Amino acid sequence: MSAPPIPDVCPELGLEVPVASIDQALRRLWDQDEARTNASLMNLVVYSEKSTALLENSAIIRNLTREHACRAILVEINRAESLPTLRAWVTAHCHLAHGMKSVCCEQIAFYLTGKVTGRFRNTVFAHLNSDLPLVFWWQGELSDILTERLVSVMDRLIIDSSAWADPAASFRRLEETAATNPELILQDHEWTRTWQFRVGMASLFDDPAAQRMLPDIDSLEITHHPANRNAALQLLAWLAVQAAWSDCADKNREFALESTTGRLIRVALHQDAAAPALSSLIIRAGEASAKLRQAAGATHVERTLDTPGYQISSHAPADPTSSEELVAMQLARGGRNSLFHKILPRFKDLLNQWTSSP
C-alpha cells in the first residue's frame, strides 16, 4: 500500500507554490517584513523515502537553524506511487537576534512521486544557492537516486549506517558512487555516537599507569545495542588503527588482534537490547583494566582506570541520541573528518570479517 500523501493544506511546511514560482515566493517572504534578515552559510539538503519525512524534517530544521544558518531543501519521495507528481512549499524559520531583528533561514520542501531520478536531481540543483557549500543528509537505505552526478556536487554527505540492512554492500556502493569526488567529506551518525568513548579512552591512557598497560593488553570487550553494531566496529577500528594492532594471523582462533609486540588480544562484542548505542568498552592487561560504561538512560559516561594499588574514575557527558542532535554536532565540528576517513578501510575490513558475534 502506498504511503498517504501530504495533506492539501499543510501549514507546517509553509506556503505551497508551483515549482516555477519558488524564487518569486521566497522574494516575497523577505519583502513582507523589513525586520527579517536572511542568513545562510550552506545548502542543507535532507533526503528521505520515508512517509511523513517532510513534516518530521521541517521540525528538525526549525531547531537546527537556531545555530546553523542555511538554505534547507527537504525532499520526500514516494516511490510506491507510479503517477509522477511534484509539489513544493516555501517557508522561513526565524529566530530573534538581540531582541530586535529576526534572523531567518529559507526552507524549500519537495514531495515527489513516480519515476524521479532526473526530476529530483534537476529540481534540487536548480534551487541550490550556488555560492554556498552543499551538505547532503541522506536518511535511510541507499537507493539508485544516489548517483555519481549527484555525489559529484556534494561537499559533505551525512549518513546513518545503522539504518542499512547490509552495511558492507552499502559502503561498497557509496565508495563506487563517490569515486569521482575525492574531496567528499563523509560523516556517519554511528561514528559520532562513539565520540565520548573515544575521548574517554584516550584520556584514560594519558595517565602513566594506563600507559604501562599498553604492552600487556590481552583483551577488549565492547557492548552495544543490536542496532548499533557499526558503531561498535568503528570504535574497534579506531582502537586497532591508533594502536597499530593487526589482524591475528591464526584464523582458527576466536576473533583476535595482534599487538606490535606479537601479543594476542582477544576481542568480544556483546549485544544488549536494553542498552544505549554503546554501553561499555573494557580493555584489560592482566589484573589492570580501563573501562568506559554508560548505563541505560544515563546522561553520563563513567571512566575508570583500575591497576594494582591505583584507581581513578571520572565522568563525561553521554553522546547525543537523536538524529537532530547528531547532525547538529556534526555541523558544529565541521572539518575534514580525517580520522573517520583514516579508520574507514579498517572498519570495512571488520564488516566483512565480523559476520556474526564471536
C-alpha positions as CSV (number, residue, x, y, z in Angstrom):
1,M,0.0,0.0,0.0
2,S,1.3,3.4,-0.9
3,A,2.1,6.0,1.7
4,P,-0.5,8.6,2.5
5,P,0.1,11.9,0.5
6,I,0.9,15.2,2.1
7,P,-2.4,17.0,3.1
8,D,-3.9,19.5,0.7
9,V,-3.3,22.2,3.3
10,C,0.0,21.8,5.2
11,P,0.9,24.9,7.2
12,E,3.8,23.1,8.9
13,L,5.6,23.3,5.5
14,G,4.6,26.8,4.7
15,L,3.1,28.2,1.5
16,E,2.5,25.7,-1.3
17,V,3.7,27.1,-4.7
18,P,4.3,26.0,-8.2
19,V,7.9,24.9,-8.7
20,A,8.4,27.6,-11.3
21,S,7.4,30.3,-8.8
22,I,9.7,29.2,-5.9
23,D,12.2,32.0,-6.3
24,Q,9.5,34.6,-6.6
25,A,7.7,33.3,-3.5
26,L,11.0,33.4,-1.5
27,R,11.5,37.1,-2.5
28,R,8.0,37.9,-1.3
29,L,8.8,36.3,2.1
30,W,11.6,38.9,2.6
31,D,9.6,41.8,1.2
32,Q,6.9,41.3,3.8
33,D,8.9,42.2,6.8
34,E,11.9,44.5,6.8
35,A,12.9,43.3,10.3
36,R,13.9,40.0,8.8
37,T,17.5,39.2,7.9
38,N,18.2,36.3,5.5
39,A,21.0,34.2,6.9
40,S,22.7,31.3,5.1
41,L,26.1,29.6,5.4
42,M,25.4,26.4,3.5
43,N,22.9,24.5,1.4
44,L,21.5,21.7,3.6
45,V,19.6,19.0,1.6
46,V,17.6,16.4,3.6
47,Y,16.5,13.4,1.5
48,S,14.2,10.6,2.6
49,E,11.9,8.0,1.1
50,K,10.1,7.6,4.4
51,S,6.4,8.6,4.6
52,T,5.9,11.7,6.8
53,A,9.6,12.6,6.5
54,L,8.8,16.2,5.2
55,L,6.9,17.1,8.4
56,E,9.4,15.5,10.7
57,N,12.4,17.1,9.0
58,S,10.8,20.5,8.9
59,A,10.5,20.4,12.7
60,I,14.2,19.3,12.8
61,I,15.3,22.2,10.6
62,R,13.4,24.7,12.7
63,N,15.6,23.7,15.6
64,L,18.9,23.3,13.7
65,T,18.6,26.8,12.2
66,R,18.9,28.3,15.7
67,E,22.6,27.6,15.5
68,H,23.3,26.7,11.8
69,A,22.2,29.2,9.2
70,C,21.3,27.5,5.9
71,R,19.1,27.2,2.9
72,A,17.3,24.0,3.7
73,I,15.9,21.8,0.9
74,L,13.8,19.0,2.1
75,V,12.8,16.1,-0.2
76,E,10.4,13.2,0.4
77,I,9.9,10.7,-2.4
78,N,7.0,8.2,-2.6
79,R,8.3,5.6,-4.9
80,A,5.3,3.3,-4.4
81,E,3.1,5.7,-6.3
82,S,3.6,5.3,-10.1
83,L,2.0,8.6,-11.2
84,P,4.6,11.3,-11.5
85,T,3.8,14.4,-9.4
86,L,5.7,17.2,-7.8
87,R,4.6,19.6,-5.0
88,A,6.6,22.3,-3.4
89,W,6.4,24.6,-0.4
90,V,8.4,27.6,0.9
91,T,8.8,28.9,4.4
92,A,11.3,30.6,6.6
93,H,12.5,29.6,10.1
94,C,13.1,32.8,12.1
95,H,14.8,33.3,15.4
96,L,15.0,36.6,17.4
97,A,18.5,38.1,17.4
98,H,19.5,40.6,20.2
99,G,15.8,41.2,20.9
100,M,15.4,43.3,17.8
101,K,15.6,41.5,14.5
102,S,14.5,38.1,13.2
103,V,17.3,36.1,11.6
104,C,15.7,33.7,9.2
105,C,16.7,30.7,7.1
106,E,14.9,29.7,4.0
107,Q,13.3,26.3,3.6
108,I,12.1,24.7,0.4
109,A,10.2,21.4,0.6
110,F,9.5,19.0,-2.3
111,Y,7.2,15.9,-2.4
112,L,7.7,13.7,-5.4
113,T,6.1,10.5,-6.7
114,G,6.7,8.2,-9.6
115,K,10.0,7.9,-11.5
116,V,12.0,10.7,-10.1
117,T,15.7,10.3,-10.8
118,G,16.1,13.1,-13.3
119,R,13.4,15.3,-11.9
120,F,14.8,15.1,-8.4
121,R,18.3,15.9,-9.4
122,N,17.3,18.8,-11.7
123,T,14.8,20.2,-9.1
124,V,17.4,20.2,-6.3
125,F,20.2,21.6,-8.5
126,A,18.0,24.4,-9.7
127,H,17.3,25.7,-6.2
128,L,20.8,25.5,-4.6
129,N,22.5,28.7,-3.6
130,S,25.5,28.3,-5.9
131,D,27.8,30.4,-3.7
132,L,27.4,28.0,-0.7
133,P,28.7,24.5,0.0
134,L,26.3,21.6,-0.2
135,V,25.7,19.4,2.8
136,F,23.6,16.4,1.9
137,W,21.8,14.5,4.7
138,W,20.7,11.1,3.3
139,Q,18.2,9.3,5.5
140,G,17.7,5.5,5.3
141,E,18.9,2.9,2.8
142,L,20.8,4.0,-0.2
143,S,18.9,3.8,-3.5
144,D,19.5,4.5,-7.2
145,I,18.7,8.2,-6.6
146,L,22.3,8.4,-5.2
147,T,24.2,8.8,-8.5
148,E,27.7,9.8,-9.3
149,R,26.4,13.1,-10.7
150,L,24.6,13.9,-7.5
151,V,27.5,13.0,-5.3
152,S,29.9,15.0,-7.5
153,V,28.4,18.3,-6.3
154,M,28.3,17.4,-2.6
155,D,30.8,18.9,-0.2
156,R,29.6,16.8,2.8
157,L,27.5,13.7,2.9
158,I,25.8,12.7,6.2
159,I,24.5,9.1,6.6
160,D,23.4,6.8,9.4
161,S,24.8,3.3,8.5
162,S,22.8,1.8,11.4
163,A,19.7,2.1,9.1
164,W,21.3,-0.2,6.5
165,A,20.3,-3.8,6.2
166,D,23.7,-4.7,4.5
167,P,26.3,-2.1,5.6
168,A,29.2,-3.8,3.8
169,A,27.4,-3.7,0.5
170,S,26.1,-0.1,1.1
171,F,29.6,1.2,1.9
172,R,30.9,-0.5,-1.3
173,R,28.2,1.2,-3.3
174,L,28.9,4.5,-1.7
175,E,32.6,4.2,-2.4
176,E,31.9,3.4,-6.1
177,T,29.5,6.3,-6.4
178,A,31.8,8.8,-4.7
179,A,34.9,7.8,-6.7
180,T,34.6,10.9,-8.9
181,N,34.6,13.2,-5.8
182,P,37.7,12.5,-3.8
183,E,37.1,15.7,-1.8
184,L,33.8,14.5,-0.4
185,I,33.6,14.6,3.4
186,L,31.6,11.6,4.8
187,Q,30.0,11.7,8.2
188,D,28.3,8.7,9.7
189,H,26.0,9.0,12.8
190,E,27.5,5.8,14.0
191,W,30.9,7.4,14.2
192,T,29.5,10.4,16.0
193,R,27.9,8.0,18.6
194,T,31.4,6.8,19.5
195,W,32.8,10.3,20.4
196,Q,32.7,10.2,24.2
197,F,34.0,6.6,24.2
198,R,37.0,7.6,22.0
199,V,37.7,10.8,24.0
200,G,37.2,8.9,27.3
201,M,39.6,6.0,26.4
202,A,42.2,8.4,25.1
203,S,42.0,10.5,28.3
204,L,42.5,7.3,30.5
205,F,45.6,6.4,28.5
206,D,47.1,9.9,29.2
207,D,47.7,8.5,32.7
208,P,51.1,6.9,33.1
209,A,49.6,4.0,34.9
210,A,47.5,3.2,31.8
211,Q,50.4,3.7,29.5
212,R,52.3,1.0,31.4
213,M,49.4,-1.3,30.5
214,L,49.9,-1.0,26.8
215,P,52.5,-3.8,26.2
216,D,50.4,-6.2,28.2
217,I,46.9,-5.6,26.8
218,D,45.4,-9.1,26.2
219,S,41.6,-8.5,25.7
220,L,39.0,-5.9,24.9
221,E,35.2,-6.1,25.1
222,I,32.6,-3.8,23.6
223,T,28.9,-3.9,24.5
224,H,26.4,-2.3,22.1
225,H,22.8,-2.1,21.2
226,P,21.8,-4.6,18.4
227,A,21.0,-1.7,16.1
228,N,24.5,-0.2,16.6
229,R,26.9,-2.8,15.6
230,N,28.5,-0.4,13.2
231,A,29.3,2.0,16.0
232,A,31.0,-0.8,17.9
233,L,33.0,-1.9,14.9
234,Q,34.0,1.7,14.1
235,L,35.2,2.0,17.7
236,L,37.1,-1.2,17.3
237,A,38.7,0.0,14.1
238,W,39.7,3.2,15.8
239,L,41.5,1.3,18.6
240,A,43.2,-1.0,16.1
241,V,44.4,1.8,13.9
242,Q,45.6,4.1,16.7
243,A,47.4,1.3,18.5
244,A,48.7,-0.2,15.2
245,W,47.2,-3.6,16.0
246,S,47.0,-6.1,13.1
247,D,44.6,-8.9,12.5
248,C,45.6,-12.2,14.1
249,A,47.2,-14.5,11.5
250,D,45.7,-17.7,13.1
251,K,42.3,-17.9,11.5
252,N,41.4,-20.9,13.7
253,R,41.3,-18.8,16.8
254,E,38.4,-16.7,18.0
255,F,38.4,-13.2,16.6
256,A,41.6,-11.5,17.8
257,L,44.1,-8.8,17.1
258,E,47.8,-8.8,17.4
259,S,49.8,-6.1,19.1
260,T,53.1,-4.6,17.7
261,T,55.0,-7.0,20.1
262,G,53.1,-10.0,18.8
263,R,50.8,-10.4,21.8
264,L,47.3,-11.8,21.1
265,I,44.4,-9.5,22.0
266,R,41.1,-11.3,22.3
267,V,38.1,-9.3,21.1
268,A,34.5,-9.8,22.1
269,L,31.4,-7.9,21.1
270,H,28.2,-8.2,23.1
271,Q,24.7,-7.1,22.4
272,D,22.3,-5.6,24.9
273,A,18.9,-4.6,23.7
274,A,18.3,-2.5,26.8
275,A,21.5,-0.5,26.5
276,P,22.3,2.7,24.6
277,A,24.2,2.6,21.3
278,L,27.4,1.9,23.2
279,S,27.2,0.8,26.9
280,S,30.7,-0.4,27.7
281,L,34.3,-0.6,26.5
282,I,36.7,-2.6,28.6
283,I,40.4,-3.0,27.9
284,R,42.3,-5.5,30.1
285,A,46.0,-6.2,30.7
286,G,46.3,-8.9,33.3
287,E,44.8,-7.5,36.5
288,A,44.7,-3.9,35.2
289,S,41.8,-2.5,33.2
290,A,40.5,0.6,31.6
291,K,36.7,0.8,31.5
292,L,34.1,3.1,30.0
293,R,30.4,2.5,30.9
294,Q,27.1,4.2,30.2
295,A,24.0,2.8,31.9
296,A,20.6,2.8,30.1
297,G,19.1,6.2,30.5
298,A,22.2,7.7,32.0
299,T,23.3,11.2,30.9
300,H,27.0,10.5,31.5
301,V,29.8,8.0,30.7
302,E,31.8,6.7,33.6
303,R,35.5,6.3,33.1
304,T,37.6,4.0,35.3
305,L,41.2,3.1,35.4
306,D,42.0,0.2,37.8
307,T,45.5,-1.1,38.3
308,P,47.0,-2.9,41.3
309,G,47.2,-0.3,44.0
310,Y,45.8,2.5,41.9
311,Q,42.3,3.5,40.8
312,I,40.8,6.7,39.4
313,S,37.3,7.5,38.0
314,S,35.6,10.4,36.3
315,H,32.5,11.3,34.3
316,A,31.8,12.8,30.9
317,P,28.5,13.7,29.2
318,A,26.9,11.0,27.1
319,D,26.8,11.2,23.4
320,P,23.6,12.5,21.7
321,T,21.0,10.0,20.6
322,S,18.6,11.8,18.3
323,S,19.3,12.4,14.6
324,E,18.8,16.1,15.1
325,E,21.4,16.2,17.9
326,L,23.8,14.1,15.9
327,V,23.6,16.3,12.8
328,A,23.9,19.5,15.0
329,M,27.1,18.1,16.5
330,Q,28.5,17.1,13.0
331,L,27.7,20.6,11.6
332,A,29.2,22.3,14.7
333,R,32.5,20.4,14.3
334,G,32.9,20.8,10.6
335,G,36.4,20.0,9.5
336,R,37.6,17.3,7.1
337,N,36.6,14.4,9.4
338,S,40.0,13.0,8.6
339,L,40.1,10.5,11.5
340,F,37.0,8.8,10.2
341,H,38.5,8.5,6.7
342,K,41.6,7.1,8.3
343,I,39.8,4.3,10.1
344,L,37.3,3.6,7.3
345,P,39.3,1.0,5.4
346,R,39.9,-1.0,8.6
347,F,36.2,-0.7,9.5
348,K,35.2,-2.0,6.1
349,D,37.5,-5.0,6.7
350,L,35.9,-5.6,10.1
351,L,32.4,-5.5,8.5
352,N,33.5,-8.3,6.1
353,Q,35.2,-10.4,8.8
354,W,32.6,-10.0,11.6
355,T,29.6,-11.8,10.1
356,S,28.4,-13.0,13.5
357,S,29.1,-12.4,17.2
358,P,32.2,-14.4,18.3
